[in-house]
Amino acid sequence: MNFNQRRGIKNNYLFLLILVVALIVFIPLFIYRTIGPLDFWWWMSANLVILLSLSLLTDASYRKELTGDFQKSIPKKIIWGLVSAVLLYGVFFIGNALVRWIFDFAGKNISDVYGFKGGAENIRIGLLMLIIIGPGEELMWRGYMQGTFSASLGKVKGFLVGVLFYTLIHVATGNLILILAALVGGLFWGWMYMRYRSMLLNIVSHIVWDIAIFLVFPLNG
């Protein structure tokens, strides 16, 4: 099943509702980072679980697309997901040096990004990235959002609009480096999904990159 076989935004008002809900729940997340007893990681996970439940329950074509994807060429997709994560980490490794050289405020901005960890234990962050956050972001922003935009606007326009919204939710932080990071990540994973149409590939890539850059080989030194 390709993008053109998915229901597009022209005939899917539930999609527009879910998009609005996504903006409503994610923008405050990046501004305040905590809500009541929930820290950033629990709040992020809760948002994704709610939004993914809505998208999967209301879009049978998306469920069918995912089922097909997870039944074909699984080892190949996992390997290329790992390779792509390494490549993206390399981009951020080089970018980290460049932005620190170009912008005086880059070091503080990068430290602020790692400040999202708060007092959460690395093991909890890692497990949430593995089980909910890494898969959830790809299923939501690339698979559901970009896929639906592309069904109505075409693959390239849908890809660009998807990147726009993914970057937009990070603008609320006021952190230029985080916004640039979201733009780069959105372009990278969005292009991968447009090119290969595999959520499994994207999910593996996002999980490995998340854990590497936040926990194993952080770039805040």
Sequence and secondary structure as in RCSB ss.txt:
>XXXX:A:sequence
MNFNQRRGIKNNYLFLLILVVALIVFIPLFIYRTIGPLDFWWWMSANLVILLSLSLLTDASYRKELTGDFQKSIP
KKIIWGLVSAVLLYGVFFIGNALVRWIFDFAGKNISDVYGFKGGAENIRIGLLMLIIIGPGEELMWRGYMQGTFS
ASLGKVKGFLVGVLFYTLIHVATGNLILILAALVGGLFWGWMYMRYRSMLLNIVSHIVWDIAIFLVFPLNG
>XXXX:A:secstr
  GGGS  GGG HHHHHHHHHHHHHHHHHHHHS BTTB HHHHHHHHHHHHHHHHHHH HHHHHHHHHHTTS HH
HHHHHHHHHHHHHHHHHHHHHHHHHHH TTHHHHHHHHHGGGTT  HHHHHHHIIIIIHHHHIIIIIIIIIHHHH
HHH HHHHHHHHHHHHHHHHHTT  HHHHHHHHHHHHHHHHHHHHH  HHHHHHHHHHHHHIIIIIS S  
